[in-house]
Amino acid sequence: MPATATPTARLSHDASKGPRISGVPAILFPVLTLVLGFMVLAPLGFLVYGALTDVPLGDKANGITLENFRRVLTHARYLQAIWHSIQVATLSTIIACLIGVLMAWLVIRTDVPFPRLLRIGVMVPFFVAPFIGALAWSLLCQKGVGPLNLLMTALGLPEINLYTLGGIVWVMGLFYAPYVFIFTSSALYNMDPMLEESGYMSGLNRRQVMLYITVPLVTPAILSGMLLTFVATAGQFGVPAVLGAPRNFHVMTTYIFDLTQQYPTQFNSAAALSFVLLFITVIGIVLQNRVMKGRSYTTIAGKGFRPRIIELKGLRWVAFAFAFLFVILASVLPLLMIGYVSLVPLYTAKFSFSLMTLANYKNVFFDNPMGAQAISNTLILSIGAATVSMILGVVLNWIIHRSRVSYRGFVDLIVMVPISVPHVVLAIGMLWTYIYLPLPIYGTLWILLIGYVTGFLPYAVRNVGATFVQIDKSLEEAATMVGASWARTVREVTIPLLKPGMVGAWMLLFIIFVRELTTSIFLYSPNSEVLSVLIYNRWAEGDYTALSAMAMIQVLVVGLVIFLAGYLFKVDITRSQS
Amino acid sequence: MTYLVVENLVKRFGSFVAVDRVSITMAKGEVCTLLGPSGCGKTTTLRSIAGLETFDSGRVSLDGVTLADPSAGTFVPPEKRNLGMVFQSYALWPHKTVGENVSLGLKIAGLPAKEITDRVAEVLTLVGMGGTEKRSPSSLSGGQQQRVAVARALALQPKCLLFDEPLSNLDLLLRERMRFEIRELLVKLGITAVYVTHDQTEAMVISDHIVVMNQGKVEQEGAPTDIYTRPSNRFTAEFLGRTNLLPLDRARSEPATSKVAIAGGPILKSAEAARVSDSNEPLMIAFRPEMARLVRTDETGDNVMDGKVTSTSFLGSHTQVGLSLSGHEVNLLTPGHRKLANGESVRFAIDPANVLVIVDNVSGSEEP
């Protein structure tokens, strides 16, 4: 027997082993893999094509050039945007980490009062979207009008100017803290308490246990959350678009957007700059994998034992005050502000509750045809894309975890690629891709749907996958042994057992899609506007009352789904996105 | 008449050979156990028969029909093989009732509703679970779940039943009882079955035929009593019960007169002495602890030896006596309670029929 079993040798072995898959999967699996490969890889390929040529979008190139990259990497305006992106991502990651780690520790491992309330409070910004947060904060700090600035003036202090690097970093830090919180809290929560108990039994005191055992154990999770936050903030579009772009403070994402909006459009430069952004985020993801490699210590503790709670004693209420202040700054104040503005006929410095009216809402729903259209587009797209993603999540997980097809490793790899591709980059790549495709996708809702599904594929696959791996494989094999075909097995066994995971994934994705801005703003066209796009455009026009009403509608839709998830399906979405 | 045939089965995972040219031939109605430690390839062999696993070369056929043969490109999908399988984890569908668990296969097969109801009731009664159709699997004890799993596997009247360590999740007492129940059921139904386990007692109770496997290979096969009393190699001898192993001195042995010599020790009469001249493989002398009898110190005859007591342990039904025999450590089992002082000299005898000459196939191991 030759001991030289290279991977390729093994693949060819598998192929020669006869028809292991038959029936539906024999067609479904390869076709789906090809479609998936195209959806993920084609935009990246066309991005390179766009960056290396000098022809307008849709034309055939007659040679390659490095001119776009030369311009992007030498012109001061581009370099400044790159530098700003790095600054924004680094600083907001630091703020998000400080808040996220501290909040996770307080909520999970101390006797801080009302931990459940705080946990929900921390997660609110995740569901509201940073873009809405930026709008709310810009309203709070409007020059001469915003309530926070009125307060500052009353106190004899200078007004806060949020249209700065500091303002962007502040809002992003607040709104990305939940990401770090999710990673850190699950690591702290799932840690085997015996690891700490054996520390106490070895004579370490509480401080030493924390220093020598707890901190090293959760460090990989924190670093991992940190790097993902860095990648996400580097690719963030909404916040700098609201707080930076109007004052000509450009980061890469907003600059890429400008390049596609100005006349004449510069899609080649946009592609080249996208490529640089992709390069930065890929470094972040590679580092993240490096950090996590072989270091995911968090052993799940069974038997319902949880790590020891640390008593804060006199500091309990101080800790609560800090945590609650964060909840106020990140959730309560922004939502109150938007809620208030959505209910007044005109937004002025004079606060008055007597004039409150639902006219803005009525206007969005009935008077403004674009409003009703955008709401319906948002719902159609979110429901459609969440459903497609969920189904893909089930089938792709089956391919990865259950099938023996030779390309399952490829599928496993490809579904995670979008996590390192900022949505701005994906959108630019898609613009370059689908214009060449002889299908009527460009300029329709379809391109948005494809963009949503592609961009958030890792979320779908991971969310469904978390439940999938908990299903004992022999439950499905038992169905096969009593004569069930693949389709029948999936229907009789897999789907019923996967239901909680599927519902959770669907709702999470629906929420993400309802508040999605970045992909939409690049890919929409007249008649395919979604709510986020309309809000963005209203903001550009300074129509604060209308945009607030629309933002509130968005928030309410999300809130309704979270409520339904919790009370109808018993799915706690605030816990299901790691 | 051959019924289930596995021929030269080879299964590789990368460069690791999980199953190495395994062949098994079974007659109809026979119960065959694949016995071996974890990782010996027994489960992979079973799953290859089921069709849940593909293999690299070889052939599996049942009742004259080829189920899988990679060289011919034949592969009957598992759902079309008409085999019943009982899984280690029971694998009862938690979202279905007991009745739904048992009836799914019948429904897929398209049987009329009336017949399904009858058949479900019949097989549930057969395993002692009659009337539990409406219950949820999670409300049943482990033993009851295992019975339902057996009922589910039986419902379709399969050509052959496959058991993948079905009792290993049960506690000891229940496991011991279930062995006999399963044996009784299989005999009653006259069904052909392949049973995988790492528990030698389970294998002895359940099977007509045992295949001892190690590192992907078949070490020995035969009826349970043969395998136990006449192991041909060290692995089999050690895996099925305790064995005293002693180094063989080939030079002092005389196969012609049935004499084998323990290195540095006495010369014994053995029924298997001929192996010494027949085989070039490394050989050892072996005997089971319960095959040696303590005798009076003035007794003489064949295979009577003296040893010094090094330890005694009272095990309840037996006393285990540790002895030093010419510097080699051996253990004897003697019925009832025997009190012996350490250092005391005792005499014991072994019937020549029970002095075994076996192949030392346990590679790289230390002396016992």
Interface residues (C-beta under 8 A of the other chain):
Chain A: M1 A3 T4 A5 R10 H13 D14 S16 K17 G18 P19 R20 S22 R404 D472 S474 L475 E477 A478 A479 T480 M481 V482 G483 A484 S485 R488 E492 V493 P496 L497
Chain B: R12 G14 S15 V17 A50 L52 T54 F55 D56 A68 P70 G73 T74 F75 P77 P78 E79 K80 N82 L83 G84 M85 F87 Q88 S89 A91 L92 W93 P94 H95 L104 G105 I108 A109 R152 A153 A155 L156
